[in-house]
Amino acid sequence: MKKQKGFTLVELLITMVIVAILASIALPSYRDSVRKGKRRAAQAAMMDMASREQQYFVANRSFGTTAQVGCDALATEVSENYTCAITLSAGPPPAFSITFTAIANQTADGNLTLDSVGNKTPAAKW
C-alpha cells in the first residue's frame, strides 16, 4: 500500500479552531490598545492647547479662542477621532474648558475635558 502525504480533514479543522480561539482572544485586546493610543494622542494635544491658552493669557490678559490656540488645526491622528471645542468664561476669574468629543470609532471611549485649573474628566480616562 502506498502511504499518502498531507493533512487529514480533522487535523485541518483542529488547527482552524485553535487559530480562531487565539484570534478571538487577541483581537479585542489589540483594539483596546489602539483606542488607548488614540486617547493618549488626544490628551497630549489637549495639554498642549492648555499650555498655549496660558501663554496667550499672559500676553493678552484673556484666554484665546479656538483658532488662536490651534483647536481647529489638530493633528490627523487626533482629528480623525475627536472634535475640539473651547469654552471661555469671562469670570472673574477668567477660565477656559477644552472638550474633545469622540467621533467615529472612538465613540466607546467617551469625551475628554480639561479646564483652566487642571481638572481632567473623566478621571478614569486620564
N, CA, C and O atoms as a GROMACS GRO file, in nm:
protein
  504
    1MET      N    1   0.082  -0.118   0.000
    1MET     CA    2   0.000   0.000   0.000
    1MET      C    3   0.087   0.125   0.000
    1MET      O    4   0.189   0.131   0.068
    2LYS      N    5   0.045   0.222  -0.075
    2LYS     CA    6   0.118   0.347  -0.087
    2LYS      C    7   0.069   0.444   0.020
    2LYS      O    8  -0.051   0.466   0.035
    3LYS      N    9   0.164   0.502   0.095
    3LYS     CA   10   0.132   0.597   0.201
    3LYS      C   11   0.114   0.735   0.141
    3LYS      O   12   0.200   0.783   0.066
    4GLN      N   13   0.004   0.800   0.174
    4GLN     CA   14  -0.021   0.933   0.120
    4GLN      C   15   0.033   1.039   0.216
    4GLN      O   16   0.028   1.023   0.338
    5LYS      N   17   0.084   1.147   0.158
    5LYS     CA   18   0.136   1.256   0.238
    5LYS      C   19   0.035   1.370   0.239
    5LYS      O   20  -0.038   1.392   0.142
    6GLY      N   21   0.031   1.443   0.352
    6GLY     CA   22  -0.061   1.555   0.363
    6GLY      C   23  -0.133   1.554   0.497
    6GLY      O   24  -0.100   1.477   0.587
    7PHE      N   25  -0.231   1.640   0.507
    7PHE     CA   26  -0.305   1.655   0.632
    7PHE      C   27  -0.445   1.598   0.615
    7PHE      O   28  -0.503   1.602   0.506
    8THR      N   29  -0.498   1.545   0.723
    8THR     CA   30  -0.636   1.498   0.719
    8THR      C   31  -0.729   1.614   0.746
    8THR      O   32  -0.687   1.720   0.793
    9LEU      N   33  -0.854   1.595   0.715
    9LEU     CA   34  -0.954   1.698   0.737
    9LEU      C   35  -0.967   1.731   0.886
    9LEU      O   36  -0.984   1.847   0.922
   10VAL      N   37  -0.959   1.632   0.970
   10VAL     CA   38  -0.968   1.653   1.115
   10VAL      C   39  -0.852   1.740   1.164
   10VAL      O   40  -0.873   1.831   1.244
   11GLU      N   41  -0.733   1.712   1.118
   11GLU     CA   42  -0.617   1.793   1.158
   11GLU      C   43  -0.634   1.939   1.115
   11GLU      O   44  -0.603   2.030   1.191
   12LEU      N   45  -0.683   1.961   0.995
   12LEU     CA   46  -0.706   2.097   0.948
   12LEU      C   47  -0.813   2.168   1.030
   12LEU      O   48  -0.798   2.285   1.063
   13LEU      N   49  -0.921   2.098   1.064
   13LEU     CA   50  -1.027   2.157   1.144
   13LEU      C   51  -0.979   2.193   1.285
   13LEU      O   52  -1.014   2.299   1.337
   14ILE      N   53  -0.901   2.107   1.345
   14ILE     CA   54  -0.847   2.134   1.478
   14ILE      C   55  -0.756   2.258   1.473
   14ILE      O   56  -0.763   2.343   1.562
   15THR      N   57  -0.674   2.268   1.372
   15THR     CA   58  -0.586   2.384   1.356
   15THR      C   59  -0.668   2.512   1.338
   15THR      O   60  -0.636   2.615   1.396
   16MET      N   61  -0.774   2.505   1.259
   16MET     CA   62  -0.859   2.623   1.238
   16MET      C   63  -0.928   2.666   1.367
   16MET      O   64  -0.941   2.785   1.394
   17VAL      N   65  -0.972   2.571   1.446
   17VAL     CA   66  -1.037   2.602   1.574
   17VAL      C   67  -0.938   2.670   1.668
   17VAL      O   68  -0.973   2.768   1.734
   18ILE      N   69  -0.817   2.620   1.675
   18ILE     CA   70  -0.715   2.681   1.762
   18ILE      C   71  -0.684   2.823   1.717
   18ILE      O   72  -0.674   2.914   1.800
   19VAL      N   73  -0.668   2.844   1.587
   19VAL     CA   74  -0.641   2.979   1.536
   19VAL      C   75  -0.758   3.073   1.566
   19VAL      O   76  -0.736   3.189   1.601
   20ALA      N   77  -0.881   3.025   1.552
   20ALA     CA   78  -0.999   3.108   1.580
   20ALA      C   79  -1.006   3.146   1.727
   20ALA      O   80  -1.040   3.260   1.759
   21ILE      N   81  -0.974   3.054   1.816
   21ILE     CA   82  -0.974   3.085   1.959
   21ILE      C   83  -0.868   3.189   1.992
   21ILE      O   84  -0.895   3.284   2.065
   22LEU      N   85  -0.749   3.172   1.939
   22LEU     CA   86  -0.641   3.270   1.963
   22LEU      C   87  -0.678   3.408   1.908
   22LEU      O   88  -0.652   3.509   1.973
   23ALA      N   89  -0.739   3.412   1.791
   23ALA     CA   90  -0.779   3.540   1.732
   23ALA      C   91  -0.889   3.606   1.815
   23ALA      O   92  -0.889   3.728   1.830
   24SER      N   93  -0.983   3.529   1.868
   24SER     CA   94  -1.091   3.587   1.948
   24SER      C   95  -1.039   3.643   2.079
   24SER      O   96  -1.102   3.731   2.138
   25ILE      N   97  -0.927   3.595   2.126
   25ILE     CA   98  -0.866   3.649   2.248
   25ILE      C   99  -0.780   3.770   2.216
   25ILE      O  100  -0.785   3.869   2.289
   26ALA      N  101  -0.704   3.765   2.110
   26ALA     CA  102  -0.607   3.870   2.078
   26ALA      C  103  -0.670   3.994   2.016
   26ALA      O  104  -0.625   4.106   2.044
   27LEU      N  105  -0.771   3.980   1.934
   27LEU     CA  106  -0.828   4.093   1.861
   27LEU      C  107  -0.890   4.200   1.953
   27LEU      O  108  -0.862   4.318   1.932
   28PRO      N  109  -0.971   4.166   2.052
   28PRO     CA  110  -1.024   4.270   2.141
   28PRO      C  111  -0.913   4.343   2.218
   28PRO      O  112  -0.922   4.464   2.241
   29SER      N  113  -0.812   4.271   2.258
   29SER     CA  114  -0.700   4.334   2.329
   29SER      C  115  -0.627   4.432   2.238
   29SER      O  116  -0.588   4.540   2.281
   30TYR      N  117  -0.609   4.394   2.113
   30TYR     CA  118  -0.543   4.482   2.016
   30TYR      C  119  -0.626   4.608   1.993
   30TYR      O  120  -0.571   4.719   1.991
   31ARG      N  121  -0.757   4.593   1.975
   31ARG     CA  122  -0.845   4.708   1.953
   31ARG      C  123  -0.842   4.803   2.073
   31ARG      O  124  -0.843   4.925   2.056
   32ASP      N  125  -0.840   4.746   2.193
   32ASP     CA  126  -0.834   4.829   2.313
   32ASP      C  127  -0.704   4.908   2.319
   32ASP      O  128  -0.704   5.025   2.357
   33SER      N  129  -0.594   4.846   2.282
   33SER     CA  130  -0.465   4.915   2.280
   33SER      C  131  -0.463   5.028   2.178
   33SER      O  132  -0.408   5.134   2.205
   34VAL      N  133  -0.522   5.006   2.062
   34VAL     CA  134  -0.528   5.110   1.959
   34VAL      C  135  -0.612   5.227   2.007
   34VAL      O  136  -0.575   5.343   1.988
   35ARG      N  137  -0.727   5.197   2.070
   35ARG     CA  138  -0.816   5.302   2.122
   35ARG      C  139  -0.745   5.384   2.230
   35ARG      O  140  -0.756   5.507   2.232
   36LYS      N  141  -0.672   5.317   2.319
   36LYS     CA  142  -0.599   5.389   2.424
   36LYS      C  143  -0.488   5.476   2.364
   36LYS      O  144  -0.462   5.585   2.414
   37GLY      N  145  -0.424   5.429   2.260
   37GLY     CA  146  -0.321   5.508   2.193
   37GLY      C  147  -0.378   5.635   2.131
   37GLY      O  148  -0.317   5.741   2.138
   38LYS      N  149  -0.496   5.622   2.071
   38LYS     CA  150  -0.562   5.740   2.014
   38LYS      C  151  -0.603   5.837   2.124
   38LYS      O  152  -0.594   5.959   2.106
   39ARG      N  153  -0.648   5.784   2.237
   39ARG     CA  154  -0.684   5.870   2.350
   39ARG      C  155  -0.561   5.944   2.402
   39ARG      O  156  -0.570   6.062   2.435
   40ARG      N  157  -0.448   5.876   2.411
   40ARG     CA  158  -0.324   5.941   2.459
   40ARG      C  159  -0.282   6.054   2.365
   40ARG      O  160  -0.234   6.158   2.410
   41ALA      N  161  -0.299   6.035   2.236
   41ALA     CA  162  -0.266   6.142   2.141
   41ALA      C  163  -0.357   6.262   2.162
   41ALA      O  164  -0.311   6.376   2.155
   42ALA      N  165  -0.485   6.238   2.187
   42ALA     CA  166  -0.579   6.347   2.213
   42ALA      C  167  -0.545   6.418   2.344
   42ALA      O  168  -0.553   6.540   2.351
   43GLN      N  169  -0.508   6.344   2.445
   43GLN     CA  170  -0.471   6.405   2.573
   43GLN      C  171  -0.346   6.491   2.559
   43GLN      O  172  -0.338   6.599   2.619
   44ALA      N  173  -0.251   6.445   2.482
   44ALA     CA  174  -0.130   6.525   2.459
   44ALA      C  175  -0.165   6.655   2.387
   44ALA      O  176  -0.110   6.761   2.420
   45ALA      N  177  -0.255   6.648   2.289
   45ALA     CA  178  -0.299   6.768   2.218
   45ALA      C  179  -0.372   6.864   2.312
   45ALA      O  180  -0.355   6.986   2.302
   46MET      N  181  -0.452   6.810   2.402
   46MET     CA  182  -0.524   6.894   2.499
   46MET      C  183  -0.427   6.965   2.593
   46MET      O  184  -0.443   7.083   2.622
   47MET      N  185  -0.327   6.893   2.640
   47MET     CA  186  -0.228   6.954   2.730
   47MET      C  187  -0.151   7.064   2.658
   47MET      O  188  -0.120   7.168   2.717
   48ASP      N  189  -0.120   7.042   2.530
   48ASP     CA  190  -0.052   7.143   2.451
   48ASP      C  191  -0.139   7.268   2.435
   48ASP      O  192  -0.090   7.380   2.446
   49MET      N  193  -0.268   7.247   2.409
   49MET     CA  194  -0.360   7.360   2.396
   49MET      C  195  -0.375   7.437   2.527
   49MET      O  196  -0.382   7.560   2.527
   50ALA      N  197  -0.380   7.364   2.638
   50ALA     CA  198  -0.390   7.430   2.768
   50ALA      C  199  -0.267   7.516   2.793
   50ALA      O  200  -0.277   7.626   2.848
   51SER      N  201  -0.151   7.466   2.755
   51SER     CA  202  -0.028   7.543   2.768
   51SER      C  203  -0.032   7.669   2.682
   51SER      O  204   0.009   7.776   2.726
   52ARG      N  205  -0.083   7.655   2.559
   52ARG     CA  206  -0.094   7.771   2.471
   52ARG      C  207  -0.196   7.872   2.524
   52ARG      O  208  -0.178   7.993   2.510
   53GLU      N  209  -0.302   7.822   2.586
   53GLU     CA  210  -0.401   7.911   2.647
   53GLU      C  211  -0.336   7.994   2.759
   53GLU      O  212  -0.359   8.114   2.768
   54GLN      N  213  -0.256   7.930   2.841
   54GLN     CA  214  -0.188   8.002   2.950
   54GLN      C  215  -0.090   8.106   2.894
   54GLN      O  216  -0.083   8.218   2.946
   55GLN      N  217  -0.017   8.070   2.791
   55GLN     CA  218   0.075   8.166   2.728
   55GLN      C  219   0.000   8.282   2.667
   55GLN      O  220   0.043   8.397   2.678
   56TYR      N  221  -0.112   8.254   2.603
   56TYR     CA  222  -0.194   8.359   2.542
   56TYR      C  223  -0.248   8.452   2.651
   56TYR      O  224  -0.256   8.573   2.632
   57PHE      N  225  -0.286   8.394   2.764
   57PHE     CA  226  -0.340   8.474   2.875
   57PHE      C  227  -0.235   8.569   2.930
   57PHE      O  228  -0.264   8.685   2.959
   58VAL      N  229  -0.113   8.521   2.945
   58VAL     CA  230  -0.005   8.605   2.995
   58VAL      C  231   0.021   8.722   2.900
   58VAL      O  232   0.047   8.834   2.946
   59ALA      N  233   0.015   8.698   2.771
   59ALA     CA  234   0.043   8.801   2.673
   59ALA      C  235  -0.073   8.897   2.650
   59ALA      O  236  -0.050   9.015   2.622
   60ASN      N  237  -0.198   8.850   2.663
   60ASN     CA  238  -0.313   8.931   2.624
   60ASN      C  239  -0.416   8.956   2.733
   60ASN      O  240  -0.516   9.023   2.708
   61ARG      N  241  -0.394   8.904   2.852
   61ARG     CA  242  -0.486   8.923   2.965
   61ARG      C  243  -0.624   8.863   2.941
   61ARG      O  244  -0.720   8.901   3.007
   62SER      N  245  -0.635   8.771   2.848
   62SER     CA  246  -0.758   8.695   2.823
   62SER      C  247  -0.719   8.564   2.756
   62SER      O  248  -0.611   8.552   2.697
   63PHE      N  249  -0.808   8.468   2.765
   63PHE     CA  250  -0.780   8.339   2.702
   63PHE      C  251  -0.813   8.344   2.554
   63PHE      O  252  -0.899   8.422   2.511
   64GLY      N  253  -0.745   8.261   2.475
   64GLY     CA  254  -0.762   8.260   2.330
   64GLY      C  255  -0.881   8.179   2.284
   64GLY      O  256  -0.930   8.090   2.355
   65THR      N  257  -0.927   8.210   2.166
   65THR     CA  258  -1.039   8.138   2.106
   65THR      C  259  -0.989   8.008   2.043
   65THR      O  260  -0.871   7.976   2.048
   66THR      N  261  -1.081   7.936   1.984
   66THR     CA  262  -1.050   7.808   1.920
   66THR      C  263  -0.939   7.823   1.816
   66THR      O  264  -0.844   7.744   1.816
   67ALA      N  265  -0.949   7.920   1.731
   67ALA     CA  266  -0.850   7.938   1.624
   67ALA      C  267  -0.716   7.988   1.679
   67ALA      O  268  -0.611   7.954   1.625
   68GLN      N  269  -0.719   8.066   1.785
   68GLN     CA  270  -0.596   8.125   1.838
   68GLN      C  271  -0.506   8.024   1.909
   68GLN      O  272  -0.386   8.047   1.919
   69VAL      N  273  -0.562   7.916   1.957
   69VAL     CA  274  -0.479   7.817   2.027
   69VAL      C  275  -0.463   7.686   1.949
   69VAL      O  276  -0.402   7.592   1.998
   70GLY      N  277  -0.518   7.679   1.829
   70GLY     CA  278  -0.495   7.564   1.742
   70GLY      C  279  -0.595   7.452   1.753
   70GLY      O  280  -0.568   7.340   1.709
   71CYS      N  281  -0.710   7.478   1.810
   71CYS     CA  282  -0.812   7.374   1.822
   71CYS      C  283  -0.866   7.333   1.684
   71CYS      O  284  -0.910   7.219   1.666
   72ASP      N  285  -0.862   7.423   1.590
   72ASP     CA  286  -0.912   7.392   1.456
   72ASP      C  287  -0.805   7.332   1.365
   72ASP      O  288  -0.835   7.297   1.251
   73ALA      N  289  -0.683   7.318   1.414
   73ALA     CA  290  -0.574   7.261   1.334
   73ALA      C  291  -0.510   7.144   1.408
   73ALA      O  292  -0.390   7.144   1.435
   74LEU      N  293  -0.592   7.045   1.439
   74LEU     CA  294  -0.543   6.928   1.512
   74LEU      C  295  -0.464   6.836   1.419
   74LEU      O  296  -0.483   6.836   1.298
   75ALA      N  297  -0.376   6.758   1.479
   75ALA     CA  298  -0.302   6.656   1.404
   75ALA      C  299  -0.401   6.552   1.350
   75ALA      O  300  -0.508   6.532   1.408
   76THR      N  301  -0.366   6.488   1.242
   76THR     CA  302  -0.455   6.393   1.176
   76THR      C  303  -0.499   6.281   1.268
   76THR      O  304  -0.616   6.245   1.269
   77GLU      N  305  -0.407   6.224   1.346
   77GLU     CA  306  -0.444   6.112   1.433
   77GLU      C  307  -0.543   6.153   1.541
   77GLU      O  308  -0.613   6.068   1.596
   78VAL      N  309  -0.550   6.282   1.571
   78VAL     CA  310  -0.647   6.330   1.669
   78VAL      C  311  -0.776   6.371   1.600
   78VAL      O  312  -0.885   6.335   1.645
   79SER      N  313  -0.767   6.446   1.491
   79SER     CA  314  -0.887   6.497   1.424
   79SER      C  315  -0.973   6.387   1.362
   79SER      O  316  -1.092   6.408   1.339
   80GLU      N  317  -0.914   6.270   1.334
   80GLU     CA  318  -0.993   6.158   1.282
   80GLU      C  319  -1.081   6.095   1.390
   80GLU      O  320  -1.178   6.026   1.358
   81ASN      N  321  -1.049   6.119   1.516
   81ASN     CA  322  -1.119   6.052   1.625
   81ASN      C  323  -1.192   6.146   1.722
   81ASN      O  324  -1.280   6.102   1.796
   82TYR      N  325  -1.156   6.273   1.722
   82TYR     CA  326  -1.215   6.368   1.816
   82TYR      C  327  -1.240   6.502   1.747
   82TYR      O  328  -1.167   6.542   1.656
   83THR      N  329  -1.345   6.571   1.793
   83THR     CA  330  -1.365   6.711   1.755
   83THR      C  331  -1.332   6.795   1.876
   83THR      O  332  -1.347   6.750   1.990
   84CYS      N  333  -1.286   6.915   1.853
   84CYS     CA  334  -1.238   7.001   1.960
   84CYS      C  335  -1.330   7.121   1.977
   84CYS      O  336  -1.381   7.177   1.880
   85ALA      N  337  -1.349   7.161   2.103
   85ALA     CA  338  -1.424   7.282   2.134
   85ALA      C  339  -1.364   7.347   2.257
   85ALA      O  340  -1.327   7.278   2.353
   86ILE      N  341  -1.354   7.479   2.254
   86ILE     CA  342  -1.304   7.554   2.370
   86ILE      C  343  -1.415   7.646   2.417
   86ILE      O  344  -1.472   7.722   2.339
   87THR      N  345  -1.445   7.638   2.546
   87THR     CA  346  -1.545   7.723   2.607
   87THR      C  347  -1.474   7.824   2.696
   87THR      O  348  -1.397   7.786   2.784
   88LEU      N  349  -1.500   7.952   2.673
   88LEU     CA  350  -1.436   8.058   2.752
   88LEU      C  351  -1.538   8.116   2.849
   88LEU      O  352  -1.656   8.130   2.818
   89SER      N  353  -1.488   8.150   2.968
   89SER     CA  354  -1.570   8.214   3.070
   89SER      C  355  -1.501   8.344   3.109
   89SER      O  356  -1.382   8.344   3.144
   90ALA      N  357  -1.575   8.455   3.104
   90ALA     CA  358  -1.516   8.586   3.131
   90ALA      C  359  -1.479   8.604   3.278
   90ALA      O  360  -1.394   8.687   3.310
   91GLY      N  361  -1.539   8.528   3.365
   91GLY     CA  362  -1.500   8.532   3.506
   91GLY      C  363  -1.579   8.631   3.586
   91GLY      O  364  -1.692   8.662   3.547
   92PRO      N  365  -1.531   8.683   3.694
   92PRO     CA  366  -1.395   8.663   3.742
   92PRO      C  367  -1.380   8.531   3.815
   92PRO      O  368  -1.477   8.485   3.874
   93PRO      N  369  -1.271   8.472   3.815
   93PRO     CA  370  -1.158   8.490   3.725
   93PRO      C  371  -1.188   8.428   3.589
   93PRO      O  372  -1.272   8.339   3.579
   94PRO      N  373  -1.122   8.474   3.485
   94PRO     CA  374  -1.142   8.416   3.352
   94PRO      C  375  -1.101   8.268   3.353
   94PRO      O  376  -1.010   8.229   3.425
   95ALA      N  377  -1.169   8.189   3.271
   95ALA     CA  378  -1.140   8.046   3.268
   95ALA      C  379  -1.166   7.991   3.128
   95ALA      O  380  -1.228   8.057   3.044
   96PHE      N  381  -1.117   7.872   3.104
   96PHE     CA  382  -1.143   7.803   2.978
   96PHE      C  383  -1.166   7.655   3.006
   96PHE      O  384  -1.127   7.603   3.111
   97SER      N  385  -1.230   7.590   2.912
   97SER     CA  386  -1.251   7.446   2.918
   97SER      C  387  -1.233   7.391   2.777
   97SER      O  388  -1.296   7.438   2.683
   98ILE      N  389  -1.146   7.291   2.764
   98ILE     CA  390  -1.121   7.227   2.635
   98ILE      C  391  -1.193   7.092   2.637
   98ILE      O  392  -1.171   7.011   2.727
   99THR      N  393  -1.278   7.069   2.538
   99THR     CA  394  -1.353   6.944   2.530
   99THR      C  395  -1.324   6.876   2.397
   99THR      O  396  -1.337   6.936   2.291
  100PHE      N  397  -1.284   6.750   2.405
  100PHE     CA  398  -1.268   6.667   2.286
  100PHE      C  399  -1.383   6.568   2.284
  100PHE      O  400  -1.396   6.485   2.375
  101THR      N  401  -1.466   6.577   2.182
  101THR     CA  402  -1.581   6.488   2.167
  101THR      C  403  -1.544   6.374   2.074
  101THR      O  404  -1.497   6.395   1.962
  102ALA      N  405  -1.565   6.253   2.121
  102ALA     CA  406  -1.530   6.134   2.043
  102ALA      C  407  -1.622   6.119   1.923
  102ALA      O  408  -1.743   6.140   1.931
  103ILE      N  409  -1.562   6.082   1.810
  103ILE     CA  410  -1.638   6.056   1.687
  103ILE      C  411  -1.596   5.922   1.630
  103ILE      O  412  -1.498   5.862   1.674
  104ALA      N  413  -1.668   5.875   1.532
  104ALA     CA  414  -1.636   5.754   1.455
  104ALA      C  415  -1.606   5.636   1.544
  104ALA      O  416  -1.690   5.597   1.625
  105ASN      N  417  -1.488   5.579   1.532
  105ASN     CA  418  -1.454   5.456   1.603
  105ASN      C  419  -1.413   5.479   1.749
  105ASN      O  420  -1.386   5.382   1.819
  106GLN      N  421  -1.408   5.602   1.795
  106GLN     CA  422  -1.372   5.632   1.934
  106GLN      C  423  -1.494   5.653   2.023
  106GLN      O  424  -1.477   5.684   2.141
  107THR      N  425  -1.615   5.638   1.972
  107THR     CA  426  -1.734   5.670   2.050
  107THR      C  427  -1.744   5.590   2.179
  107THR      O  428  -1.800   5.640   2.277
  108ALA      N  429  -1.694   5.470   2.182
  108ALA     CA  430  -1.697   5.390   2.304
  108ALA      C  431  -1.604   5.448   2.410
  108ALA      O  432  -1.620   5.418   2.529
  109ASP      N  433  -1.510   5.528   2.370
  109ASP     CA  434  -1.413   5.585   2.462
  109ASP      C  435  -1.469   5.705   2.538
  109ASP      O  436  -1.425   5.731   2.650
  110GLY      N  437  -1.562   5.776   2.482
  110GLY     CA  438  -1.622   5.890   2.550
  110GLY      C  439  -1.546   6.019   2.526
  110GLY      O  440  -1.446   6.023   2.455
  111ASN      N  441  -1.598   6.126   2.586
  111ASN     CA  442  -1.541   6.259   2.569
  111ASN      C  443  -1.436   6.288   2.674
  111ASN      O  444  -1.436   6.228   2.782
  112LEU      N  445  -1.344   6.379   2.642
  112LEU     CA  446  -1.239   6.420   2.734
  112LEU      C  447  -1.252   6.571   2.757
  112LEU      O  448  -1.280   6.646   2.664
  113THR      N  449  -1.230   6.615   2.881
  113THR     CA  450  -1.237   6.757   2.914
  113THR      C  451  -1.120   6.796   3.002
  113THR      O  452  -1.080   6.722   3.092
  114LEU      N  453  -1.066   6.914   2.976
  114LEU     CA  454  -0.958   6.972   3.056
  114LEU      C  455  -0.990   7.119   3.075
  114LEU      O  456  -1.022   7.189   2.978
  115ASP      N  457  -0.983   7.167   3.201
  115ASP     CA  458  -1.016   7.309   3.223
  115ASP      C  459  -0.894   7.387   3.269
  115ASP      O  460  -0.785   7.331   3.282
  116SER      N  461  -0.914   7.516   3.292
  116SER     CA  462  -0.803   7.608   3.320
  116SER      C  463  -0.735   7.582   3.454
  116SER      O  464  -0.621   7.625   3.474
  117VAL      N  465  -0.801   7.515   3.545
  117VAL     CA  466  -0.736   7.485   3.674
  117VAL      C  467  -0.678   7.345   3.679
  117VAL      O  468  -0.628   7.301   3.782
  118GLY      N  469  -0.685   7.274   3.566
  118GLY     CA  470  -0.623   7.142   3.555
  118GLY      C  471  -0.714   7.025   3.584
  118GLY      O  472  -0.666   6.912   3.595
  119ASN      N  473  -0.844   7.048   3.599
  119ASN     CA  474  -0.938   6.938   3.620
  119ASN      C  475  -0.952   6.858   3.491
  119ASN      O  476  -0.977   6.913   3.384
  120LYS      N  477  -0.937   6.726   3.503
  120LYS     CA  478  -0.944   6.638   3.385
  120LYS      C  479  -1.058   6.539   3.407
  120LYS      O  480  -1.062   6.466   3.506
  121THR      N  481  -1.152   6.539   3.313
  121THR     CA  482  -1.264   6.446   3.324
  121THR      C  483  -1.280   6.367   3.196
  121THR      O  484  -1.248   6.419   3.089
  122PRO      N  485  -1.327   6.247   3.203
  122PRO     CA  486  -1.347   6.166   3.323
  122PRO      C  487  -1.213   6.122   3.380
  122PRO      O  488  -1.120   6.092   3.306
  123ALA      N  489  -1.206   6.117   3.511
  123ALA     CA  490  -1.079   6.088   3.579
  123ALA      C  491  -1.026   5.949   3.544
  123ALA      O  492  -0.904   5.928   3.540
  124ALA      N  493  -1.114   5.855   3.518
  124ALA     CA  494  -1.069   5.719   3.486
  124ALA      C  495  -0.996   5.710   3.352
  124ALA      O  496  -0.920   5.616   3.330
  125LYS      N  497  -1.019   5.805   3.263
  125LYS     CA  498  -0.955   5.803   3.130
  125LYS      C  499  -0.819   5.873   3.130
  125LYS      O  500  -0.742   5.860   3.034
  126TRP      N  501  -0.789   5.946   3.235
  126TRP     CA  502  -0.662   6.017   3.242
  126TRP      C  503  -0.570   5.934   3.326
  126TRP      O  504  -0.455   5.972   3.348
   0.00000   0.00000   0.00000
